[in-house]
Amino acid sequence: MRFIPTRIHGMADYLLGALLVLAPWLFGFADGGAEMWVPVVLGAGVVLYSLLTDYELGLVRRIPMRVHLGLDLAGGVVLAASPWVFGFADRVWLPHLIFGLLEIGAALTTRTTPEA
């Protein structure tokens, strides 16, 4: 069931994007490895495609909301699995898993059309 309005999702997009970019420094894993770069790159991507999404908080509004949610879902899966896929689970894994699962949940529960 999709119950999150696109406006709320948009606010969460920019917050999550910023948190992902800052997470390595906030949680102490900014050592230059994959554990740092995966959330930084995905967070920057979230902000970029949010600016381009056709919803209330999009600036250019070129990407359909369904595509945006697909990108969220894919990014969440990559982020959640990244500690094991890229081999850094012995050092840090919880922030990646939590933020990834949150992104997956938001992608699956956000409405696909903005409210009128």
Secondary structure, 3 states (H helix, E strand, C coil): CCCECHHHHHHHHHHHHHHHHHHHHHCCCCCCCHHHHHHHHHHHHHHHHHHCECCCCCCCCCECHHHHHHHHHHHHHHHHHHHHHCCCCCCCCHHHHHHHHHHHHHHHHECCCCCC
